[in-house]
Amino acid sequence: MLPRRINVFEITPDGEIVWDFANPYKTNGESHGHPVLNPQVCRAQAVSYEWGPEGTPHAEKAITAPLLSQFRSPAAK
């Protein structure tokens, strides 16, 4: 079963993962002292690092693609 989190990702036509963003806000968590009950992401767009203000922290981490046999919604039958 996959952990409950919100991810946004880009995949090439060949099935390679280009990038994967994991929303840091979890359901029933807290952000800046306020409760986060529904951490939805309504829109995402990839941009270059140069687009952000100078000094903005960023990181690149290698990810491993999940086995397709295990990559499904817990509600799927």
C-alpha positions in Angstrom: 0.0 0.0 0.0 1.3 3.4 -0.9 1.7 6.1 1.8 -0.9 8.8 1.7 0.8 11.7 0.1 0.4 14.1 -2.8 2.9 13.8 -5.5 3.3 15.6 -8.8 5.6 14.1 -11.4 6.5 14.1 -15.1 7.1 11.0 -17.2 8.5 10.7 -20.7 6.7 8.7 -23.4 9.3 5.9 -22.7 8.1 5.7 -19.1 11.1 7.4 -17.5 10.4 9.7 -14.5 11.8 13.2 -15.2 11.0 14.7 -11.8 8.8 13.9 -8.8 7.6 16.5 -6.3 6.3 15.3 -2.9 4.1 17.8 -1.2 5.6 18.3 2.2 2.3 19.0 3.9 0.6 15.9 5.2 -3.1 15.2 5.9 -3.9 16.2 9.5 -0.6 17.9 9.9 0.4 21.5 10.8 1.9 24.3 8.8 3.0 27.6 10.3 0.9 26.8 13.4 -2.3 26.1 11.5 -3.9 22.7 10.9 -3.6 21.2 7.4 -6.6 19.1 6.8 -6.6 18.8 3.0 -3.2 19.2 1.4 -4.3 19.3 -2.2 -2.2 20.5 -5.1 -4.4 22.0 -7.8 -1.7 22.9 -10.4 2.0 22.3 -11.0 4.4 23.4 -13.7 8.1 22.5 -14.0 10.4 25.6 -14.1 14.2 25.9 -14.1 16.2 26.7 -11.0 17.0 30.1 -12.5 13.3 31.1 -12.4 13.3 31.2 -8.6 14.8 34.1 -6.5 18.6 33.9 -6.0 19.4 31.9 -2.8 16.3 29.8 -3.0 17.3 26.3 -1.6 16.8 23.3 -3.9 17.9 19.7 -4.0 18.0 16.9 -6.5 17.6 13.4 -5.2 17.6 10.2 -7.3 14.3 8.3 -7.1 13.5 4.7 -7.8 10.4 4.0 -9.8 7.9 1.7 -8.0 7.0 -1.7 -9.4 3.9 -1.2 -11.6 2.3 -4.2 -9.8 2.5 -2.3 -6.5 1.7 1.2 -7.9 -2.1 1.5 -7.5 -4.6 3.3 -5.4 -5.5 1.6 -2.1 -9.2 2.0 -3.1 -8.6 0.2 -6.5 -9.9 -3.4 -6.6 
